Every structure is written in structure tokens, then in C-alpha cells.
Amino acid sequence: MTEQRDWYDTPLYYDIIFDADTPKEGSFLEDVYAKHGPCGRSRQMLEPACGSGRLVLEMARRGWKVSGFDGNVRMLDFARERLKRAALNAKLWEDWMQNFELPKNQSFDLAHCLVSSFKYLQTERDAAACLQRVAECLKPGGLFVLGVHLTNYDLAAEEHERWAAERHGIRVVCNTHTWPANKKTRLEVLRTRLQITHAGRSHTQETKWQFRTYNAVQMRALLRKAPAFELVECYDFTYDITDTRKLDDSYADIVLVLRKCD
């Protein structure tokens, strides 16, 4: 039997799958900040859609003063517990990317939203509102590092990705199917199945959701609606600071470095 369940309600399994790249992502964020960010700042960081807190913990370990929010309270509870175990602090709260509020009017040097979480914003209005809200909370010269998977509307077949990882005797296999995007509605349907094996017993849970889609032209059009930002560089999901890319459709996974204008 396959259980229908939001995988964000099971943060441990979600975290096991995605945690392998955490140190690499943390180093990349620091490299981006060193190369493109302002100097001599207080290293204040914001993570919209912080999820299970894997990067919250990683960046707190590296000496950043981290704040983050997420729309799922189970994810936040998991993140708080892992911070407690590590004797580290971060400000975490429940909120949404398009209209989040900051405690005590904080401002930040660096914000980031990797692995396509931004695509949960399913309208152009909400996506533009998120960019504007992030810009408002950054200091002049501050950076927003945004990772998205660009869509090829000419693809007619579904795509499939598989990951497997294990932690403390719990093995998780993740299979994600993405169906061809609807060019008119700019939505794509995804299905993720997690097969979890622990103590010799296995079960499968399935999540279905939709992402908003972007090609390079559509992303550039969105960025024009956020004039507080300038696009200073592009990378990809290999997180190699020496390997820059153009914002075009030659590569699907793109990381945009946006800088708040002075």
C-alpha cells in the first residue's frame, strides 16, 4: 500500500534525501558572498522556505546569524530540535514566501532559496511579491541566491529522478516524476514516492504537487518586475564558484545571484 502524505510532514525522511549536498551548498553560499557581496558586514542570513533546517544548521555552524521561515510547522519543529542538539541558535518562524514578516524589522546581508522551492509560488504576482519582499529586507548591496530548474516546453516525455540515502539504519529511496509542463498555465505536475526501510520493515509514501514553470525568457521577465535587484552572475547546481553560466536555456538547473542596488 502507498500512503498519500505530504513529504514535508515527514521531515526526517526529507532531510535524509537532501542532506548530502549541504556542506557543498554552504561553501558555495560563502564563496558567492565573498565574491559578490559587500565586505565587512555582520553576516546576517535569511532563508525563506528553510524546510528541515539543514542549511540553517550548516550556516550557523559557520558563524552566520541565521533566520529562516517555512510554511510547515513539522519542518520547523525538526529544525529547532536539531539546533538544540547542536547547541546553536537561529530565529525560525512559520510564514510564507510571498508575504513574510520579519521579527523586529531585521535586515540581512545574504538571503538564499535553493533547489527550486521558489517555484511553489504558482502565480507571477506571488513570485514578484517574494522578490520584492526579499529585496526590502536586504541591506544595500546584499545578495539573494536563488536556485530554480528551468523548463523546456518542447519536451513531450516525463522526467524521472532517483536518489537514495541512509542515516542511522534508515534507508530512503526517492523517485520523482515530472510530467510535461502546460505552456499555457505554466504549471507542471510532480509526484514523489519515498520508500522508507527501517528495522527490516518498509513502507511507501507519495506526494503530488504542482510547480510554476520558467524558461530563461520568462525568468528575465520576472526579474524586470523586481527593479531593486540586479543580476550579477549565474551558476548551476554543481555549486562551483569558478564555473559561471549565462541565463539562457542551455542548462536546466540555474542559480541566480541577485544583488540589491545601492
C-alpha positions as CSV (number, residue, x, y, z in Angstrom):
1,M,0.0,0.0,0.0
2,T,1.2,3.5,-0.9
3,E,0.3,6.2,1.7
4,Q,-0.7,9.6,0.4
5,R,1.2,12.0,2.5
6,D,2.9,15.4,2.2
7,W,6.6,14.6,2.4
8,Y,7.1,17.9,4.3
9,D,5.1,16.3,7.1
10,T,7.9,13.7,7.5
11,P,11.0,15.9,7.8
12,L,13.4,13.2,8.8
13,Y,12.9,11.3,5.5
14,Y,13.0,14.5,3.5
15,D,16.2,15.5,5.3
16,I,18.0,12.2,4.7
17,I,17.4,12.5,1.0
18,F,18.7,16.1,0.6
19,D,21.4,16.4,3.3
20,A,24.3,15.0,1.2
21,D,24.8,18.3,-0.6
22,T,24.5,20.5,2.5
23,P,28.3,21.2,3.0
24,K,28.8,21.9,-0.7
25,E,25.9,24.3,-0.7
26,G,27.2,26.0,2.5
27,S,30.6,26.5,1.0
28,F,29.1,27.8,-2.3
29,L,27.0,30.4,-0.4
30,E,30.1,31.6,1.4
31,D,32.0,31.7,-1.9
32,V,29.2,33.7,-3.5
33,Y,29.2,36.2,-0.7
34,A,32.9,36.6,-0.7
35,K,32.9,37.2,-4.5
36,H,29.8,39.3,-5.0
37,G,28.7,40.5,-1.6
38,P,29.5,43.6,0.5
39,C,32.6,43.5,2.7
40,G,32.8,44.0,6.5
41,R,29.2,43.1,7.2
42,S,27.6,41.3,10.2
43,R,26.9,38.0,8.3
44,Q,23.2,38.1,8.8
45,M,21.4,35.5,6.7
46,L,17.8,34.8,5.8
47,E,16.5,31.5,4.4
48,P,12.9,31.6,3.0
49,A,11.4,28.1,2.9
50,C,14.1,26.7,5.2
51,G,12.5,23.3,5.4
52,S,14.1,20.8,7.7
53,G,16.8,23.3,8.7
54,R,19.8,21.5,7.2
55,L,21.3,24.8,5.8
56,V,20.1,26.8,8.8
57,L,22.3,24.4,10.9
58,E,25.2,24.4,8.5
59,M,25.4,28.2,8.2
60,A,25.0,28.6,12.0
61,R,28.0,26.3,12.4
62,R,29.9,28.5,10.1
63,G,29.3,31.6,12.3
64,W,26.4,33.2,10.4
65,K,23.5,34.7,12.3
66,V,20.7,32.8,10.7
67,S,17.0,33.5,10.4
68,G,14.5,31.4,8.5
69,F,10.9,30.6,8.0
70,D,8.8,27.8,6.5
71,G,5.1,27.1,5.9
72,N,5.2,23.7,7.5
73,V,5.3,23.5,11.3
74,R,6.6,20.0,11.4
75,M,9.7,21.1,9.4
76,L,10.2,23.9,11.8
77,D,10.0,21.7,14.9
78,F,12.5,19.3,13.3
79,A,14.9,22.3,12.6
80,R,14.6,23.6,16.1
81,E,15.3,20.3,17.6
82,R,18.5,19.8,15.6
83,L,19.7,23.2,16.5
84,K,19.1,22.4,20.2
85,R,21.1,19.2,19.9
86,A,24.0,21.1,18.3
87,A,23.8,23.9,21.0
88,L,23.3,26.5,18.2
89,N,20.7,29.3,17.8
90,A,18.7,30.6,14.9
91,K,15.4,32.6,14.6
92,L,12.8,30.4,13.0
93,W,9.1,31.1,12.4
94,E,6.1,30.0,10.3
95,D,5.5,32.2,7.3
96,W,5.0,32.3,3.5
97,M,7.4,33.4,0.8
98,Q,5.1,36.0,-0.9
99,N,4.2,38.0,2.2
100,F,6.5,37.1,5.1
101,E,7.1,39.4,8.0
102,L,10.4,39.8,9.9
103,P,10.8,39.9,13.7
104,K,11.9,43.3,14.9
105,N,12.5,44.7,11.4
106,Q,15.8,42.9,10.8
107,S,17.9,43.4,7.7
108,F,20.2,40.9,6.1
109,D,23.4,40.6,4.1
110,L,22.5,37.4,2.3
111,A,19.3,35.5,1.6
112,H,19.0,32.2,-0.3
113,C,16.4,29.9,-1.6
114,L,17.9,26.9,-3.4
115,V,16.6,23.6,-5.0
116,S,13.5,25.2,-6.7
117,S,11.4,26.0,-3.6
118,F,10.7,29.3,-5.3
119,K,8.6,27.5,-7.9
120,Y,5.9,26.7,-5.3
121,L,4.8,30.3,-5.9
122,Q,2.3,29.5,-8.6
123,T,1.4,33.0,-9.9
124,E,3.5,35.8,-11.3
125,R,2.1,38.1,-8.7
126,D,3.3,35.9,-5.8
127,A,6.7,35.4,-7.4
128,A,7.2,39.1,-7.9
129,A,6.0,39.8,-4.4
130,C,8.5,37.4,-3.0
131,L,11.4,39.0,-4.8
132,Q,10.2,42.4,-3.7
133,R,9.9,41.3,-0.1
134,V,13.4,39.8,0.0
135,A,14.8,43.0,-1.6
136,E,13.1,45.1,1.2
137,C,14.8,43.0,3.9
138,L,18.3,43.1,2.4
139,K,20.9,45.8,3.2
140,P,22.1,47.8,0.2
141,G,24.5,45.5,-1.7
142,G,23.0,42.4,-0.1
143,L,22.6,39.2,-2.1
144,F,19.7,36.9,-2.9
145,V,20.9,33.5,-4.2
146,L,18.0,31.8,-6.0
147,G,18.1,28.3,-7.5
148,V,15.5,27.2,-10.0
149,H,15.0,24.4,-12.5
150,L,14.2,25.9,-15.9
151,T,11.6,24.2,-18.1
152,N,12.0,23.0,-21.7
153,Y,8.4,23.3,-23.1
154,D,9.3,21.2,-26.1
155,L,9.8,18.1,-24.0
156,A,7.0,15.7,-24.5
157,A,8.1,12.9,-22.2
158,E,8.0,12.8,-18.4
159,E,11.3,13.1,-16.5
160,H,12.4,10.8,-13.7
161,E,15.0,11.4,-11.0
162,R,16.0,8.9,-8.3
163,W,18.0,9.4,-5.1
164,A,18.9,7.0,-2.3
165,A,20.4,7.8,1.1
166,E,20.8,6.2,4.5
167,R,21.1,7.5,8.1
168,H,21.3,5.6,11.3
169,G,19.9,2.5,9.7
170,I,17.0,4.3,8.0
171,R,17.2,4.0,4.2
172,V,15.2,6.3,1.9
173,V,14.8,5.9,-1.8
174,C,13.2,8.9,-3.5
175,N,11.7,8.6,-7.0
176,T,10.3,11.9,-8.5
177,H,8.4,12.0,-11.8
178,T,7.7,15.3,-13.6
179,W,5.1,15.4,-16.3
180,P,5.5,17.8,-19.3
181,A,4.6,21.4,-18.4
182,N,1.5,23.1,-19.6
183,K,2.8,26.1,-21.5
184,K,-0.4,28.0,-21.2
185,T,-0.9,27.6,-17.5
186,R,2.8,27.4,-16.8
187,L,2.3,24.6,-14.3
188,E,3.9,21.2,-14.2
189,V,2.7,18.2,-12.2
190,L,5.1,16.3,-10.0
191,R,4.9,13.1,-8.0
192,T,7.4,11.9,-5.4
193,R,7.4,8.5,-3.9
194,L,9.6,7.8,-0.8
195,Q,10.3,4.2,0.0
196,I,11.5,4.0,3.6
197,T,13.1,1.0,5.1
198,H,13.8,0.8,8.9
199,A,14.4,-2.1,11.2
200,G,13.6,-4.5,8.4
201,R,10.2,-3.0,7.6
202,S,9.4,-0.9,4.5
203,H,6.6,1.4,3.5
204,T,6.0,3.9,0.7
205,Q,4.5,7.3,0.8
206,E,3.5,9.5,-2.1
207,T,3.2,13.3,-2.6
208,K,1.7,15.1,-5.6
209,W,2.0,18.8,-6.2
210,Q,2.5,21.5,-8.9
211,F,5.3,23.9,-9.7
212,R,5.2,27.1,-11.6
213,T,7.5,26.9,-14.7
214,Y,10.1,29.2,-16.1
215,N,12.3,29.3,-19.2
216,A,15.1,31.8,-19.4
217,V,12.9,34.4,-21.2
218,Q,10.2,34.1,-18.5
219,M,12.7,34.4,-15.7
220,R,14.1,37.5,-17.2
221,A,10.6,38.9,-17.5
222,L,10.0,38.2,-13.8
223,L,13.3,39.8,-12.8
224,R,12.3,43.0,-14.5
225,K,9.4,43.2,-12.1
226,A,12.0,43.4,-9.2
227,P,13.9,46.5,-10.2
228,A,15.6,46.6,-6.7
229,F,17.7,43.7,-7.9
230,E,20.5,43.4,-10.5
231,L,21.5,40.0,-11.8
232,V,25.3,39.8,-11.2
233,E,26.1,36.2,-12.0
234,C,24.7,32.7,-12.8
235,Y,25.9,29.3,-11.7
236,D,24.4,25.8,-11.8
237,F,23.6,23.1,-9.3
238,T,27.1,21.8,-9.2
239,Y,27.8,24.8,-6.9
240,D,31.2,25.5,-8.5
241,I,32.1,29.2,-8.0
242,T,34.6,29.0,-10.8
243,D,32.0,27.8,-13.4
244,T,29.7,30.7,-14.4
245,R,26.8,30.4,-16.8
246,K,24.5,32.6,-18.7
247,L,20.8,33.0,-18.0
248,D,19.7,31.0,-21.1
249,D,18.1,27.6,-21.8
250,S,21.3,25.8,-22.4
251,Y,21.3,24.3,-18.9
252,A,18.2,23.5,-16.8
253,D,19.4,24.0,-13.2
254,I,20.4,27.6,-12.8
255,V,21.4,29.6,-9.7
256,L,20.9,33.3,-9.9
257,V,22.9,35.8,-7.8
258,L,20.8,38.9,-7.4
259,R,22.3,42.0,-5.7
260,K,20.2,44.7,-4.1
261,C,21.0,48.0,-5.8
262,D,22.7,50.6,-3.6
